[in-house]
Amino acid sequence: MEIIRNSTQFSYFTLGAYVDTQMFKYLYFMIILSLYVFTVGSNVLLIVVICVNRSLHEPMYMFLCSLFVNELYGSTGLFPFLLLQILSDVHTVSAPLCFLQVFCIYLYASVEFSNLAAMSYDRYMSICYPLQYHTLMMSNKVALLIAVTWIPPLLAVCVTTCLSASLQLCGNVINKVYCNNHSIIILGCHGTTVNNLYELTAASVTVCVPLSVILYTYTRILKICFSGSKQTRQKAVSTCTPHLASLLNFSFGVSFEILQSRFDMSHVPNMLRIFLSVYFLTCQPLFNPVMYGLNMSKIRTICKNLLLGYVGKSRILIKIVQIEKQEINYTDMKNERFYI
């Protein structure tokens, strides 16, 4: 009974994966801050570009916009937290904030898989049914698919977080650099069977259902490519390559995190374990805007025009300022001569 009574008094968690980096912590802080600023800037830029330009108000770009919003959300759930912890001498986090981070990270991962599945379905409709594409992918259907990528994961993660928050814990040390749901379940004194079963079921559905959709759509796309024209193959390669690269990159990061949570990875160097555990949360939000920004010709062209337009306006403003300065100097010289 004493263990149960004490377990209800934990108001904070200790993150045990942090090591004393001494003066290097400022270097790590600047690196992570630079990554976060670049991640936010690139994702916000592409969201604004898609929203402002009517030529990009198509299903594919709407799904991309949803993806970039999720990247912003996921990176914000981790980066500010890491920045604070790096500069801190005591690596603790309050229990409510820890459960909030669990909610943010799990929702990000769930929505990412769902969004990639919706994008693969869109590519399937575009490549396999090009003539009926705009009829089949009306705006209301696109809105419904985007809602499906967000609402079911939101409800599932809410249940996950509530189950974990209700656990009676026998410890408060999490061997991670951020709050992880499975690590919290391990700390449970008893009655974790429901949590383990629900987490396993939710994770299976979150991963297996989107991957099944992706596998089916790409099987059909490959079939069309082999039997279709050269133009169809080029269209498939240009639009599916960044999507496949994004899927493989994210799947790699998530797979390592799942393996690390379930198996003993003590033989892996500590710094490598830390890097790979945050890979899907740090690299994916940076990888997607760069990949799609460089590979999607419409987005690349609009971004280039915006940049060139900004540079051109800056040069014009500089010239105007220089001319005004010359006019002021000329006026001053005339006034001096007049007084003389």
N, C-alpha and C positions, 0 to 999 in steps of 0.2 A: 504493500500500500504506500510505503514511503516513496518508492520509485515513481509511482503514478502521480503522487502529490507533487513531487519535485518537477516532474515532466511538464506540468501545466504552467510552470513559472518562467520558462524560457521566453525572453522578450527580444532576443537577438540571436544571430548565427555567426559563427566564426569561420572565415574562409581560410582553409589550411593549405592551399596550393601556392600562396604567395611566398616568395623568398626575399631575403634582404639583398637588394640590388645596390645599396649605398648610393653613390652619386649617379649611377647609371639610370636611376629612376626618372631623372629629368630628361634624359635622352629618350627613354621609353615613352614618357609623357608626350614629348614633342612629336614622336613618330605616330603615336596613336591619335593625337589631336589632328595632325596633318591628314591622316587617313579619314578621320571623321568629317573634317571640313570638305575634303574632296568628294567623299561619298554623298554628303548632303547637297553640295553644290551641283554635282553631276545629275543626281536624281531629280532635284528641283528644276534644273534647266530643262530636262527632257519632259517632265510633267507639264511645265509651262508651254513648251514648244508644241506639245500635242494638244493641249487645251485651247491655245490661241489660234492655231492654224486650222482652218476649216478643211483643208485638203487632207488632214490627218484624222478627221472624224470618221474613221472606218473601224470595223470590228477589231482587226488586228492591233491597231494602235490604242484602242480602248482597253484591251487586255494588257497591253504593255504599260499603259498608264496605271492600271491597278497593280501591276507587278512592281513598278517603281515606288508607288505609295507604300507597298508592303516592305520594300527595301528601306525606305526612310523610317518606317515604324520599327523594324527589327534592329537596325543599327542604333536607333535612339534608345532602345531597350537595353543596350549593352555598353556602347562607347562612353557615355557620360559616367556610368557606374565604374568602368575600368579606370577612367581618368582620375576619379576621386580616390579609388583604392590604391592606385600607384603612388600617389603623393602622401597617402596616409601611413602612419607608423603602426596603427592598430587596424587590422583587417576584419572588421565586424560590420554587420548589416542588421538593421531592425527586422523583426519577423514579418510585419506587414509589407515592408519594402521588398523583402526576399520573395514573398509569395506573389507580389506584383510583378517582379522580374520573371518568375516562373511562368506566370500567365502570359507576359509579353513574348517571351522566347518561344514557348510552345505554340502560341497563336501564329507567330511569324512563320515557324517551320510548317505548320499545317496549311496555312494559306498559300505558302510558296508552292507546295506540291499541287494543291488544287488549282492554282493559277496556271501552272505549267501544263496541267491536264486540259484546262479550258483553252489554252493557246494551241495545244496540239489538235484539239477538236476543230478549232477555227481553221488551222492549216489544212486539215483533212477535207473540210467542206470547200475550201478555196481551190485546192488542187484537184480533188476528185469530182467536184460539181461546180466548175467555173461559171457555167451559164446560169445556173440557179442560185449562185452564191449569195447575191444581194437580196434575193427573195427569201432564201432560207435563213439568212443571218440579219434579220431586221433588228432595229434598235431595241425593241422590247425584249427580244430573245437574248441579245447581248447583255442587257441590264439584268435579266434573270440569271444568266450564267455567272456574271460577276457577283451577284448576291449569293449564289450557291457556293462560290469559292470562299466567301467570308462568313456567312451566318452559321452553317453547320459546324465549322471548326471553332467558331466563337463559343457556341453552346457546349461543345465537347470539352474545350479547354476550361470553361467555367466550372464544369463538374470536376475535372481533374484537380483544379486549384482548391476547390471547396473540400474535396476529400482529403487532400494533403494538409490543409489548414486545420482540419478536425482531428488529426492524429495526435496521440499522446506520445511525446518524444522522450527518449532516454539519453539524448545527447544533443549538442548543438554545433558540432564541428563538421563542416562540409569541405571535403577535399577537392575543391574546385576554385577557380578564380571568379565564378559567378554562381548564382543560386540555380540548382538543378533539381528537378522534381524527384528523380530516382534516388538521389543522394539523401533527400529529406525522408523518403519512405524507408530507407535503410535505417535511419535513426529511430524509427517507430519502435515503441516497447512491445506492442502486441496489436493484433487486429489489422494487420497490413495486407491480408489476403485480398480484400475487396479492392484496395488501392492497386495492388500488383495486377490483378485480373483486369481491372478497368483500364489501367495504363497499357497493358499488353493488347487489349482489344482495340482501344482507341488508336494506338500507334499502328496496329495492323491495318485498320480501316483507312486511317489517314494516309498511309503509304501505299497499300496494296490497291485500293480503288483507283486513285489517280494514275498509278503505274500501269494498271490494267487498261485504262482508257488510252494512255500514251502508247502502249504496246500495240493495241488494236489499230489505232489511227495510223501509226507509222508502218504497220504491216500493209494496210490498204494503200498508203501513199507510195511505198516501195513497189507494190504491184502495179500501180498506175504508171510509175516512172519507167519501169522495165518495158511496159507495153505502149507507152505514150510517145509523144514527139520530143525532139531535142529541147524545144521551148519549155515544155512541161517539166523536163528534168532540170533545166536551168532555174526555173521558178522555184522548184522544190528545194534545190540546193541553197539558193540565196535566202530563202525565208526559214528553212528548217535548220540550217547549220548553227546560227546563234542559239536557237531554242535547244538543240541537242547538247551544245557546249554548256549551256546554263544548267541543264538537267544533270549532266554528268558531274559537273563541278559541285553542285549542291548535294547530290547523292553521295559523293565521296566524303564530303565533310560530315554529313549526318551519319553515314555508316561508321566512321571512325568514332564519333561521339557515342553511338549506341554500343559499339564493341568495348569502348573504354569504360562505360558505365556498368557493363555486365561481366567483364572478364578482368583478370589481373594483368595490368599493363606496366607493372613495376620495372620490367626489363627495358622499357623504352625511356630514353633520357627525359628528365623532368621538363626542360624547356620545350622539347619537341611535343610532349604530351599536352602542355598548356597551349602551344600554338595550334595544334590540330583540334583541340577541344573547342577553340573559338573560331576555327577556320570558316565554318558555314555561316557564322554570324558577322564576320568581319570582311571576308573576301567576296562572298556572294553579292552583298549590296554594292560593292565596288565593281565587281566583274560584269554584272548585267548592264548597267548604263554604258560602260565602255564598249562591251561587245555589241549591243544593239545600236549604239550611237555610231560606231564605225562601220557596221555591216548593213544597216538599213539605209538604202540610198536616199530616200525622201528625208529622213531625219538628219542624215549627214549633210545633205545639201542645204536644208533650212538652217542648221546650226552654223554651217560655214558662211551663209549669207548674213546671218545675225552678227557673227564675229567680224566679217569684212565691213558690214554696215557700221558697227560700233567703232572699228578702227578708222573708217572714213570720216565719221562724225567727229571723232577725237582730233583728227588732223585738221578738219575745217575749223573747229573751235580754237585750236592752237594758232592757226593762221589769222583768225579774226582777232585774237588777243594780241598777236604780233603787230597787225595793222593798226589796232587801236593804240598800242604803245608808241608806234612810229608817228601817228597823228598827234598824240599828246606831246611827244618830243619836238615835233615840228612846230606846234602851236607855242610851246615854251620858248623856242628859239626866236620866233617872230615877235613875241612879247618882249623878250630881252632886247632885241634890236630897236623896237619901238621906244622903249624907255631910254635907250642910249641916244 
